[in-house]
Amino acid sequence: MTTVRTCLWFDGGVDAAADFYTTLVPGSRVLHRMPYIPVPDSPATPPADGGSLAVVLSLAGVEYTLLNGGPHFPQSEAVSIELIVDSQAEVDRLWDAIVGHGGEESMCGWCRDRWGVSWQIVPQRLYDLLEESGSVATAVTAEMFTQRRLDTARLEAAAEAARS
């Protein structure tokens, strides 16, 4: 059997990140915490925060490993966790939780948490609108490019204007 899981490299904080992430997404939980075990003559150093070497968690059934690997490979927007949600209220809840706990806003529904991990908070309605005719998809995309936190009402208004 093969298991596929994404591993995210951290410079400390995997325990706090795992605990925070599992509060964000319903149906999520920490599966396993792996303590750091010193190995003689190894170049590896224990995590500066004294935390776990790695934490395996499930976010709504998708598994991730958070590895306390040190400062060698910082996070970037080249990798993100996309959360597709059903309502503007859920967009707002997730956005406020991530940005409000030391994160920062980016563009087009992207934000970054305090550990540098990028997230995309996307209403399903955006994908529905992008599947419509070329003029609707173009108008919705243009509107999306003006936003940081995605606003479903504004995306809908852009689509309606393109249909008229």
C-alpha positions in Angstrom: 0.0 0.0 0.0 1.2 3.5 -0.8 0.1 6.6 1.2 0.4 10.0 -0.3 0.8 13.0 2.0 2.2 16.5 1.6 5.1 17.4 3.8 5.5 21.1 4.8 8.9 22.2 6.1 8.9 24.5 9.1 11.5 26.4 11.1 9.9 25.6 14.5 6.3 25.7 15.6 4.9 22.5 14.2 3.0 21.6 17.3 1.3 25.1 17.5 0.7 25.1 13.7 -0.9 21.6 13.8 -3.1 22.6 16.8 -4.2 25.8 15.0 -4.8 24.1 11.6 -7.0 21.4 13.1 -9.2 24.1 14.7 -9.7 25.8 11.3 -11.1 23.0 9.3 -14.0 20.9 10.5 -13.3 17.2 10.6 -9.6 17.7 11.2 -7.3 16.2 13.8 -3.7 15.5 14.8 -2.9 11.9 14.0 0.6 11.6 15.4 3.4 13.6 17.0 6.9 12.4 16.4 9.4 13.5 19.1 12.9 14.6 18.2 15.3 11.8 19.1 19.0 12.8 19.2 21.2 10.7 17.0 24.9 10.6 17.9 27.2 12.2 15.2 24.1 13.5 13.3 24.1 16.9 11.7 20.5 17.3 12.7 19.8 19.6 15.6 16.8 19.5 17.9 14.0 22.0 17.1 14.7 25.4 18.7 11.3 25.5 20.2 11.7 22.1 21.8 8.7 20.7 20.0 8.1 17.7 17.9 10.3 16.7 15.0 7.1 16.2 12.9 3.4 16.2 13.3 1.0 14.3 11.0 -2.4 15.7 10.8 -5.6 15.4 8.8 -7.4 18.4 7.4 -10.8 17.3 6.4 -9.4 13.9 5.4 -6.3 15.2 3.6 -3.1 14.2 5.4 -0.1 16.5 5.9 3.2 16.1 7.7 4.6 19.3 9.3 8.3 18.8 9.6 10.4 20.9 12.1 13.4 21.0 9.7 15.0 24.3 10.5 15.7 27.5 8.6 17.1 25.9 5.4 13.9 25.9 3.3 11.5 28.8 4.0 7.9 28.6 3.0 6.8 30.3 -0.3 3.6 30.9 -2.2 4.8 28.2 -4.6 2.9 25.8 -2.3 -0.4 26.6 -0.7 -3.3 24.9 1.0 -6.6 25.6 -0.8 -9.8 25.6 1.2 -12.9 25.6 -1.0 -15.9 26.7 1.0 -19.7 27.0 0.5 -20.4 30.4 1.9 -19.1 33.9 2.4 -19.4 33.5 6.1 -16.9 30.6 5.9 -14.5 32.6 3.7 -14.7 35.4 6.4 -14.2 33.0 9.3 -11.2 31.3 7.8 -9.6 34.5 6.6 -10.1 36.3 9.9 -8.6 33.2 11.8 -5.5 33.0 9.6 -4.8 36.7 9.1 -5.9 37.6 12.6 -3.5 35.3 14.3 -0.3 36.8 13.0 -0.8 36.1 9.3 -1.0 38.5 6.4 -3.2 39.2 3.4 -2.2 38.6 -0.2 -4.2 38.9 -3.4 -7.0 36.9 -5.0 -8.0 34.9 -2.0 -4.5 34.1 -0.8 -3.2 34.8 2.6 -0.2 33.6 4.7 -0.3 32.3 8.3 2.2 33.3 11.0 4.4 30.3 10.0 4.7 31.4 6.4 2.3 28.8 5.0 0.2 30.1 2.1 -3.6 29.4 2.0 -6.2 30.0 -0.6 -9.6 30.7 0.8 -12.0 30.2 -2.2 -15.8 30.2 -2.3 -17.0 27.3 -4.5 -19.2 29.9 -6.3 -16.0 31.4 -7.9 -15.3 28.1 -9.6 -19.0 27.9 -10.7 -18.8 31.3 -12.2 -15.5 30.6 -14.0 -17.2 27.7 -15.8 -19.7 30.1 -17.5 -19.3 31.7 -20.9 -16.1 33.6 -21.8 -17.4 37.0 -21.0 -18.7 36.0 -17.6 -15.4 34.2 -16.7 -13.4 37.2 -17.9 -15.5 39.6 -15.9 -15.3 37.5 -12.8 -11.5 37.0 -13.2 -11.0 40.7 -13.6 -13.0 41.4 -10.4 -11.1 38.6 -8.5 -7.8 40.4 -9.4 -9.0 43.5 -7.5 -9.7 41.6 -4.3 -7.6 40.3 -1.4 -10.3 38.4 0.6 -12.7 37.0 -2.0 -16.1 38.6 -1.9 -18.8 36.4 -3.4 -21.3 39.3 -3.8 -18.8 41.3 -5.9 -18.0 38.3 -8.0 -21.7 37.7 -8.6 -22.2 41.3 -9.5 -19.4 41.1 -12.1 -20.9 38.0 -13.6 -24.4 39.6 -13.7 -23.0 42.7 -15.4 -21.3 40.5 -18.1 -24.5 38.6 -18.7 -26.5 41.8 -19.4 
